[in-house]
């Protein structure tokens, strides 16, 4: 599943996939696969990305970026 929150934050703050790929020490192709849900970010990578985005908005959490957009809630009676 595409990480729509990460994509949104990245674009909102003017950060490219290439920028984040360099900072988490992967190729741009590998980063694209991760952002698009073909492979997964490891914990270290999530921490680095969270810390980068916190520079723009200190209120952002790892949950906001990596987990909230993957939760599907279904209300039942």
Buried (B, 14 or more C-beta within 10 A) or exposed (E): EEBEBBBEBBEEBEBEBEBBBEBBEBEBEBBBBBBEEEEEBEEEBBEBBBEBBBEEEEEBEBEBBBEEBEEEEEEEE
